[in-house]
């Protein structure tokens, strides 16, 4: 916790209002935090809550700035220019939120990062990054709602997906400044994570749990649904998203889809069609 507090206090190039939302701790946490509060480093609020996402929501409502981000007590910011850099990208683009690579620490060492795989294209299948590397406009929560308390582990993914499907704009920040502690993951329940992620997709895609489970397992969304989802977003260059969904298809479906897109010779009652390389040469009603 001390490393977290000090790393946020060390942020330069931007004003930081550090709110600590405590769930009514009785384990000595408040006594540890009081000196930081007295020195003006933090604003401390302590009362019973309904979990981490209830605390996130309380923090958003109490924040007075234009942007908010969420850092857990065992995480930290390794670069003192991190938040200033993210804010610079947000202000230049007027995006609703930013996302950036995150380092993952275990036993005091950064053991891996998500720099190579970080992409918003993944958001249709799973959380596209860690919330520690994201900064949001505060008013985005007023527009699309707060974190859902129906989810204990994946409400951040639900929020990002809802934002994406309600035309929120985003920008990637090419700087790894946040570090996420893997030491706190031992209590996570993989079955619970999977079930929540599937339910989130079922809710947001208006499909059954079984259909969402297939999307979750294979990272592939049926094309008719996928194009409908893309239309709901602010995404302008849709090709990377289409390409990723295509790559995730089973091989036999890829071949079938390619045939549909690039070569169709079809004769039906009252209609005939011929398509080659995506161009319709004949698409007419029979006489």
Secondary structure, DSSP 8 states (H G I E B T S, - for coil): -HHHHHHHHT--SS----EEEE----SSHHHHHHHHHHTTS-EEEE---SSHHHHHHHHHHH--SSEE----TT-EES-TTHHHHHHHHHHHHT-SEEEEEEEEEETTEEEEESTTT--GGGGGTS--S-GGGEEEETHHHHHH----TT-SS-HHHHHHHHHHTTT--EEEEEEEEEEEEGGGGTT--HHHHHHHHHHHHHHHHT--HHHHHHHHHH----HHHHHHHHHTS--S--HHHHHHHHHTS-HHHHHHHHHHHHEEEEEETTEEEEEETTEEEEEEE--
